[in-house]
């Protein structure tokens, strides 16, 4: 499974959805109906043939409208994510070595970090608690239509079915840079936070050992 390529495509698709949302804003309120042909048509319009964009739209579900934010627009690639996270940590973490950003990793190290970031994306999409059995069925149906190998499909299905756990998501953070990337990508997916999502981000920051100053810096730099 090429975690790096898939994660990069998901980030880019999120950026594309923001751009498309601006074009559709005058026509739609971008709050997806819970079910039915209107919802399916809206997802199709948003993805405009971009399969990973369609997957992200399905994963984000009924809260899609308020999730399309400037943070998602800015963090549209692993390189952008790594750069913003690293620069923030380097400035605010003091004498602690920040580690290596995702955009400077290669081989197994890049795959491991990309897998961690992909897990964070999936978990963040579930953080508002809207994914029930019906939603999971829609996601699996969309996954079946993508050109993914069996390992990739099983990975998505496994992560979607897991109980939401900030501790599990944070476990792969082997450096301050990795922790910052995981938090930032979660922030990009969640966007304009409701109470459940804010609680998840708070738990995630704690599990990642990110200080309040670093969290504030990450949020500010992502939106700048």
N, C-alpha and C positions, 0 to 999 in steps of 0.2 A: 504493500500500500504506500503510495506516495503522499505522505502526510503534508509535506511542504507545498506541493502543487495544489492539493485540495484546499488547504487552509488559505493559501494565497488567492485562489479563485473565490472562496467565500467572502473574504475581505473585499475583494474587488467588486463582487456582486452587490455587497452592501453599499459601496460607494455609488454604483450604478443606480441602485434603487433610490438613493437620495436625489440624484440628478433627475431621474424619471418622475419622482414625486413632485418636484418643482413644476414640471410640465403638466402634471395631472391635477395640481392643487386647485385650479380654477374650476375643475369639472367634478371632482370627488372630494369627500371629506377624509378619505384614506383611513377610515375605521372599518375594517373588514367585517362583513356579516359573518355570523358563526357558521353558517352552512348555506348550501344551495348554489344555483347557477350564477347568481350575482357575485358571490364570493369567488367562485372559480374563475369567472371572467376577469375580475379585478386582479387576481394573482397573475393571470395570463398577461394582462396588459402591463403590469408592473415588471414582470420578468422579460417581456419582449423577446422571448426566445432564448434567454439566458438561463440555462437549466439550473445552475447553482443559485442564481438570483431567485428563481422560483422556489427552490428548496428553502432559502433563507426566509422568503415571504411566508411560506407555510409554517416554518418553525416559529416565526414571530407572531403569527396568529392574529387575533382580534386587536391587538395593541399596535399594529404596524404603523399607523399614522403618527402617533406620538413618539415612536422609536426612531424615526428618520431624522437624525440630528446632525449638527456640524461635526461632532466627534466621529460619527460613522463616515462622513465625507472625508475627513482628514486622514483617518487610519485605514486607507484603502489598499494597503499591501503590507506584507511582512516587513519589508524594508522601512516603510514609514512607521510602523508600529515599533520596530526595534530602535529606530533613531529617536523618536519622542521619549520612549521609556528610558533609554540609556542616558540621554542628555539630562533628563529630570533627576534620575538617581545620582548621576555624577555630580550634579550641583548641590543636591540636598542631603545625600547620604553621608557626607563628611569623609572621614578617612577610610571607611569600609570599601574594599574593592568591589566595584559594581558587577564584575563578571563580563561575559561577552554577549553582545546583542545578537538576536536571531539572524540579522542580515550579514553577520560576519562568521557564522557557523557553516560547516559543511559536513557531508557524510552522515554518520549515525547521530552525531550531536545535533545537527540541524533537524533530522527526522524526529528525535526525541522531543526537542523543544516545540516543533510544529505540532506534534501529537498533543502536547500539553495545552497549547493554544487552541487547538481544535476542540478539545474536551471543554475548555473554558467557554468557547462560543456556544456549544450545545447546552451546557449548564445554564448559561446566562439567558438563553432563549426560553428555558423552562422556569425561570426564577419567579415569574408572576403567577405560577400555578395553573395556567390555563390549559395545559396539555393533558387532556383526558384520553380515554380509550379511543374516542371518535377522532380526536386530533392526531393521535399516534397512528391511527389507520391511514389518515390522509398523508402523513409524512412518509410512511412506509410505501404507500402507493406512488408518491412522487419519487422516492428513492429508486424504486423499481424501474422507473423510466430513464434514469441517468446511466451514463456509460461508465459505471463503476465496477471494479472487480469484486469478487465475492468477499474478500477480506474487508474491503472498504464498506460494503453494505452491512456486514456483520458488526463492524465497529460502530457505525451510526445507530443501528438498531439497539445495540448493547448500551450505548451511552444515553439514548433517548429513554430507555426503560429503567435506568438506574434511579434510585431516590436522589433528590437534589442534595449535594454535600459540598459545601465550601472547602471542607478539610480534604476531600478527595481531589478536588481541582487544584488545591494549593500544594499537594504533596510532591508534584513534579518540579516545583520551583527550587532549583539548585543554586541560585544566586540572586542578589537584589535585582539584577537586570531581568532575569526570568520572572521574578515576582511582579515587577512593574509591568511587563508585557502581558501577563495573565490578567492583572487588574485592569489594564487599559482596554484590552479587547473585550472584557466583560462589560466595561462601561460603554463601549461603542455599541454593543448589541442591545444593552438595556436602554440606553438613551435617557429620556425623560422619566425618572424613576417614580414608581408608586411605592406604597409602604412595604410590600413584600419584597420588591426588588432592592429597595434601600437596605432592608434588613440583611438580604443576601450579600450585598456589596460590603456592608459593615463586617459581617462574618468573614468574608473572603479577605478583606484587608487585615483582619486580625490573624487569620491563619497564615497569611503571607508575611506576617511581621512587618507590615508597612505602618510607619508612624502617621499621625494625623497630618503632619506637615508634608510628608511625601505624597499622601493621598490627595491633599489639596493641590499640590504642585502638579501632579499627574492630570488631575481634572482640568486645571487651568491651562496647562500646556496643550492638552488634547483639543481644547476648544479655541485656542488662540488663532 
